[in-house]
Amino acid sequence: MPAQGALLKLEGSPVAEALYAELHAQLAGLTFVPRLHVVRLGEDPASVSYVRLKDRQAKKLGLQSEVTVLPESTSQGELLALIHQLNADQNVDGILVQFPVPKHISPKTVLEAIRPDKDVDGLHPINVGRLWSGEECLESCTPAGVMRLLNHYGFSVAGKEVVIVGRSNLVGKPLAALMLRSDATVTLAHSKTPDLVAVTRRADILVAAAGRAGLIKSSMVRPGAVVVDVGVNRVGEKLVGDVDPGVAHVAGALSPVPGGVGPMTVAMLLSNTVKAAIRRRDASAMV
Ligand code: NAP
């Protein structure tokens, strides 16, 4: 753990750039260009900006990237028909449907419709099951990004007390699986955890993924702990995390919002796209 008193800022951009450099070198050795296909429904401003960012970064890296924008009124059947078409398309390596989807569409049905070997978000039950079984899989992007961020700054989680606040399928649970695989002792806290302060104060590494601005106060952090802030909350015109700014005076290391985990999520998506492309072609070469 870092020395108390000197706060280390866990910036995501240099870590993402290092990963892009690795991917760039990997792409140079391929005889094909991996292709990502993102589907967005409706005009939710956050989704519009996330999809634009993913598309831009994919192209910057040298991947093929396509975005299909469908109206909010698209039926579940129409969306599933598009997913089946992308599943069957030999030129498409990664498929991502940007969440949230409109209320009349079941997120579960959408996730389960995507071929597991093209599921670059790592959220298909097959990938989730493999993750918990410790098998090779496409890992969920934000949790994988958190692991890489910690690793880059020299923090091993092995043998450490890790507390994750938030137990969603998107962040908390898959992150717990990755932490466990790396030999951490993991606690998942949530909205029904009775004494959250007592739990979070145990953490050598504390991850906030609750989507509640300023939930983690300095009194909840063990001095010198490593704190990763996954939260993204809009407060007025500003984006803030789940961690109160006062935590900077107590923690040994802290990821900023924005600029911490966010860039890692996009980088892991593109890493998954390259991985999926190589694996699928290797698998077909073996037949
Ligand atoms: P979610 O599905 O809403 O889950 C939130 C989790 O936090 C739930 O498990 C909930 O507990 C728990 N929680 C809520 N309030 C709490 C409280 N007061 N005390 C303790 N636990 C509490 O959210 P999510 O999709 O996991 O996302 C979490 C945050 O991460 C959001 O701000 C989201 O925008 C952000 N995010 C960021 C990135 C990125 O790339 N930076 C990517 C994904 C998500 P219950 O289960 O008991 O309800």
Residues whose N, C-alpha, C, O or C-beta is under 5 A from the ligand:
A	BS01	NAP	T142 V165 G166 R167 S168 L170 V171 G172 A189 H190 S191 K192 A209 A210 G211 R212 V230 G231 V232 N233 V261 G262 T265
